[in-house]
Amino acid sequence: MRFVLVFLTLLGICCSISDAQAGSVIKRVKERNVVRCGSVERTGLATKAEPGGWSGLNVDICRAIAAAVLGSSDRIEYHEYETPKDFDSVHNQQDDVYFLTGAEIDEQKLAGKLVPGPTVFIESNAVMVASTSTAHHVNDLAGESICFMIGSPVERSLTAYFGALHKNWFRRPFSEDGEMIDTYNVQNCHAIVGEITTLANIRLDPGVNQLSSRILPEPLTTFPIIAATGTQDGQWSAIVAWTVDTLINAERPETRWYAGGAGAMPISAPDFGLDKEWQRRVLTSVGNYGDIFDRHLGKGSLLRLDRGLNTNHFRGGLLVSPFLE
């Protein structure tokens, strides 16, 4: 009998803890009246803005979530994960939304801490050359010198790329970004390789020789950046996922076959604690995914990147979310 009483007491404690954790994220977000998001700094996705604050595609998605839950897109805090210690906030699930790549999740041993959410951006490793270069495709650089950061995934990608062609390339490894960029800008290497958002930012500063550059069309590798959430609250994970899906689907035009705009996938889920107008409020606050992309990465930004793989699926890209088929 004593054993049974102890067992029932422990069971009651466990159930109480479980009940207390249910809805814990949405509760703390509403109590502090702020949505906390974080990521590695990437140009156009999450960039420190002057004189303070952050801007970028990831940041606007964080704002969209705040508009959905708190009624205002201004109620956010954004944190940078620059050092391994910065990722403690992910391990401890102190932030609410994490914009991460697969490599970052693996390197920081975060898989058991996160629910992988929807893709918010498809990043690419690419190659950039001078506008006057005779190279128009990556294979035109066979035998030429290419600058890259030592220890980065791009070295493996280049080795695999030229290996498949049975051609060689001249390696110019660097341990400092600034030194690598200066070497490229004075054309002591014929090309530079990196994430396409980084390359787009590098070409904005032509250096002392006023070098004009262009990015070659073939990506060496592509990989998604996802909106991940902690494992403790499925309700919060669903809110984040449906908010991203709303932004993506809102680009769909109204046709005879499909609903479009805010009606492409109406989400009425009072269990989330969201009112009936939450999707329209999100789109009024930040626009649809295309608006956000153009503002920070595309034709409305200094980077002027093409949508490419980040084009909506109905226009031939890879971004797709559930919609009313």
Buried (B, 14 or more C-beta within 10 A) or exposed (E): EEEEEEEEEEEEEEEEEEEEEEBBBBBBBBEEEBBBBBBBBBBBBBBEEEEEEBBBBBBBBBBBBBBBBBBEBEBBBBBEBEEEEBBEBBEEBEBBBBBBBEEBBEEBEBEEBBBBBBBBBBBBBBBBBBEEBEBEEBBBBBEBBBBBBEEBBBBEBBEEBBEEEEEEBEBBEBEEEEEBBBBBBEBEBBBBBBBBBBBBBBBEEEBEEEBEBBBBEEBBBBBBBBBBBBEBBEBBBBBBBBBBBBBBBBBBEEEEEBBBBBBBBEBEEEEBBBEEEBBBBBBEBBBBBBBBBBBBBBEEBEBEBEBBBBBBBBEEBBBBBEBEE
